[in-house]
């Protein structure tokens, strides 16, 4: 399915400013979000001289932790902890040490939807629709065309190359890391197995294939539907499947997997109904709970 750059821009609920740097070439590590959360909660500043000592990382990593906290919706743009951060990462929060795989899917969703780290939103919402198999060079060429079309930003090819490399480290383990599942340097989202890679000649290719994604918890799917600001009481199935930042796009779920999740949700929650009449397939809510309340149900169980 082809989709033009200009039309999709208006559909992506993301930061208006495109950001391709700020992580200091470090992918987010497993304990960084909790470390950063506790650091900010104790009224500390990332500019404090003792930030390196308290966080136990190098100077550049201090800035990287701050960047990833914003990217994953843990910090607001003005360095305030978000409601989502408190719910997830407080000592008595849902999953402060990210031990549940559902939490990783939830954080992946936040990363794409938030759009602060622009590459992730662009790759999942745009690039993979244009090219099923893509390379680092394909990504740079896409951004070049996007820049020429929108005329609202400039870019440095070297910065883009490094940013894309960080994305691959976030989702892909190196051969050495694959042998050591507890490797502390691997990216936060490697366990999701969302991005595959293969080589043609000397070129590395990447693919995000839509599959059934049976491993994603039902409530994480429902959370992502309820969290979408443009969805009302009735939501067209095509929108859930294909809109920017929607379930099908963010989680790379195919129609079969999506229908299976919806069937399960209608059985679990009597306020959710799926209608298929006259060729119009819709998910309907008799009442709409808050997205965060659904997370409460998931983690309580």
C-alpha positions in Angstrom: 0.0 0.0 0.0 1.5 3.3 -1.1 0.9 6.5 0.9 2.1 9.9 0.1 4.4 11.8 2.5 2.3 15.0 2.6 -1.0 13.4 3.5 0.4 11.2 6.2 2.1 14.2 7.9 -1.3 15.5 9.1 -2.3 12.1 10.5 0.7 11.5 12.8 0.1 12.7 16.3 3.8 13.4 17.0 6.1 16.2 18.0 5.9 19.0 15.3 9.7 19.3 15.3 11.5 16.4 13.8 14.3 15.1 16.0 17.1 12.8 14.8 19.7 13.3 17.5 19.9 13.7 21.3 20.5 10.1 22.3 24.3 10.5 22.0 24.3 7.3 19.8 23.2 5.2 22.8 20.1 3.0 22.5 17.9 3.0 25.6 19.0 0.3 28.1 16.7 -1.8 30.3 17.1 0.1 33.6 17.5 3.6 32.3 13.9 4.6 32.5 13.5 3.6 36.1 16.9 5.2 37.0 15.8 8.4 35.3 12.4 8.3 36.9 13.8 8.0 40.4 16.4 10.7 39.7 13.8 13.3 38.6 11.3 12.3 41.3 14.0 13.1 43.9 14.1 16.7 42.4 17.4 16.2 40.7 18.4 17.9 37.5 20.2 16.3 34.6 22.4 19.3 34.6 23.6 18.7 38.2 27.3 18.1 38.5 26.6 14.9 40.5 24.2 13.5 37.9 26.9 11.2 36.6 27.5 9.7 40.0 23.9 9.3 41.0 22.8 7.7 37.7 26.0 5.6 37.6 26.7 6.3 33.9 29.0 8.4 31.7 28.4 12.1 31.0 27.0 11.5 27.5 24.7 8.8 28.9 23.1 11.3 31.3 21.9 13.2 28.3 20.8 10.0 26.6 18.7 8.9 29.5 16.9 12.3 29.5 16.3 11.9 25.7 14.8 8.5 26.0 12.6 9.4 28.9 11.0 12.0 26.7 10.9 9.6 23.8 9.0 7.0 25.9 6.6 9.5 27.4 8.2 9.4 30.9 9.2 13.0 30.8 7.3 15.9 29.2 9.2 18.3 27.0 9.7 20.6 30.0 11.2 17.8 32.1 8.2 17.0 34.2 7.3 13.4 35.0 4.1 12.3 33.2 1.1 10.6 34.6 2.0 7.6 32.6 5.5 7.6 34.2 4.1 7.6 37.7 1.6 4.8 37.0 4.3 2.6 35.4 7.6 3.4 37.2 6.8 4.4 40.8 8.0 1.9 43.3 4.4 0.7 43.7 3.6 1.3 40.0 2.5 -1.2 37.4 5.9 -2.5 36.5 8.8 -0.3 37.6 11.5 -2.8 36.6 9.9 -3.7 33.2 9.6 -7.4 34.0 6.4 -8.0 32.0 6.7 -8.3 28.3 3.4 -6.4 27.9 5.2 -3.4 29.3 7.7 -3.5 26.5 4.9 -3.5 23.9 3.4 -0.6 25.8 6.7 1.3 25.7 7.0 0.6 22.0 3.6 2.1 21.5 4.6 5.2 23.5 7.8 5.6 21.5 6.0 5.5 18.1 3.0 7.6 19.1 4.9 10.2 21.0 7.1 10.9 18.0 9.8 12.7 20.0 12.4 10.4 18.5 11.2 11.0 14.9 12.9 8.1 13.2 10.7 5.5 15.0 7.4 7.1 14.1 8.6 7.6 10.5 9.8 4.1 10.1 6.7 2.4 11.5 4.1 4.9 10.1 5.5 5.8 6.8 8.7 4.2 5.5 7.6 0.6 5.8 4.4 1.3 3.8 6.5 2.6 0.9 9.2 -0.1 1.1 8.5 -3.5 2.6 12.3 -4.1 2.7 14.4 -1.1 3.5 18.0 -0.1 4.2 19.7 2.7 6.1 20.2 4.4 2.7 16.5 4.0 1.9 15.6 5.8 5.2 18.0 8.7 4.4 16.5 9.0 0.9 13.0 9.0 2.3 13.9 11.8 4.7 15.5 13.8 1.9 12.3 13.6 -0.1 10.2 14.5 2.9 12.4 17.5 3.5 12.1 18.6 -0.1 8.3 18.2 0.0 7.5 19.7 3.4 10.3 22.4 3.4 10.0 22.6 7.1 13.2 21.0 8.3 16.8 20.4 7.3 18.8 17.3 8.0 22.4 16.0 8.1 22.9 12.6 6.3 25.5 11.5 8.9 23.2 12.2 11.8 20.4 10.3 10.0 22.7 7.3 9.5 23.7 7.3 13.2 20.0 7.7 14.3 18.9 4.7 12.1 21.7 2.6 13.5 20.5 3.4 17.0 17.0 2.2 16.0 18.4 -1.1 14.8 20.2 -1.5 18.1 17.0 -0.8 20.0 15.2 -3.6 18.3 17.9 -6.1 17.2 20.5 -8.0 19.2 24.0 -8.4 17.9 25.3 -12.0 17.5 27.2 -11.6 20.8 24.1 -10.3 22.6 22.0 -13.2 21.2 24.2 -15.6 23.1 23.9 -13.6 26.3 20.2 -12.9 26.9 21.0 -10.9 30.0 23.3 -8.6 28.2 22.9 -5.1 29.8 23.9 -3.2 26.7 21.2 -4.6 24.4 18.3 -2.3 23.4 15.2 -2.1 25.5 12.9 -3.5 22.8 15.0 -6.4 21.4 12.7 -9.0 23.0 9.7 -7.9 20.9 11.2 -9.3 17.7 9.5 -6.6 15.6 12.3 -5.9 13.1 14.0 -8.6 11.1 17.2 -8.2 9.2 19.0 -10.0 6.4 21.8 -9.3 4.0 22.0 -9.0 0.2 25.6 -8.8 -0.8 27.2 -6.2 1.5 23.9 -4.4 2.2 21.8 -5.0 5.4 18.1 -5.0 4.8 15.3 -4.6 7.4 11.7 -5.7 7.4 8.8 -5.1 9.7 6.3 -7.8 8.8 2.7 -7.8 9.7 1.8 -11.0 11.6 -0.9 -12.1 14.0 1.1 -11.0 17.1 -0.7 -13.3 19.4 1.9 -12.5 22.1 0.7 -9.0 22.7 -1.7 -8.8 25.7 -5.3 -8.0 24.8 -5.4 -5.1 27.2 -2.4 -3.5 25.6 -4.2 -3.6 22.3 -7.4 -2.1 24.0 -5.3 0.6 25.7 -3.8 1.7 22.3 -7.3 1.9 20.8 -8.7 3.9 23.7 -5.6 6.1 23.8 -6.2 7.3 20.2 -7.7 10.8 20.5 -9.4 10.8 17.1 -11.4 7.6 17.8 -15.0 8.1 19.1 -17.6 5.6 20.3 -17.6 3.8 16.9 -14.3 3.0 15.2 -13.9 1.7 11.7 -11.8 -1.5 11.5 -9.8 -0.1 8.7 -8.8 2.9 10.9 -7.7 0.6 13.7 -5.7 -1.5 11.2 -4.1 1.2 9.0 -4.2 4.7 10.5 -1.0 6.4 11.6 -0.3 5.5 15.2 -3.1 2.9 15.3 -2.9 -0.7 16.5 -2.2 -2.3 13.2 0.4 0.1 12.2 2.3 0.5 15.5 2.3 -3.2 16.4 2.5 -4.6 12.9 -0.6 -6.8 13.3 -2.3 -8.3 10.3 -6.1 -8.4 9.8 -6.3 -12.0 11.1 -4.5 -11.1 14.3 -6.5 -7.9 14.8 -9.8 -9.7 14.4 -8.7 -12.4 16.9 -7.8 -9.7 19.4 -11.2 -7.9 18.9 -13.1 -11.1 19.3 -11.4 -11.8 22.6 -12.0 -8.3 23.8 -15.7 -8.4 23.1 -15.9 -11.6 25.1 -14.0 -10.1 28.0 -15.7 -6.7 28.1 -19.5 -6.5 27.6 -19.3 -2.8 26.7 -17.4 -3.6 23.5 -19.3 -4.7 20.5 -18.1 -5.6 17.0 -20.5 -4.9 14.1 -20.2 -6.2 10.6 -23.2 -4.9 8.6 -23.5 -4.1 5.0 -19.7 -4.5 4.6 -19.0 -1.9 7.3 -16.9 -3.3 10.1 -16.9 -1.3 13.3 -15.7 -1.6 16.9 -18.3 0.1 19.1 -18.1 1.1 22.7 -21.3 1.3 24.8 -19.1 3.2 27.2 -15.4 4.3 26.9 -13.2 3.7 29.9 -10.0 5.7 30.2 -7.0 4.1 28.6 -5.0 4.1 31.9 -7.8 2.3 33.7 -7.4 -0.6 31.2 -3.7 -0.8 32.1 -4.8 -1.0 35.8 -6.9 -4.0 34.9 -4.0 -5.7 33.0 -1.4 -5.2 35.8 -3.9 -6.1 38.6 -4.3 -9.5 36.9 
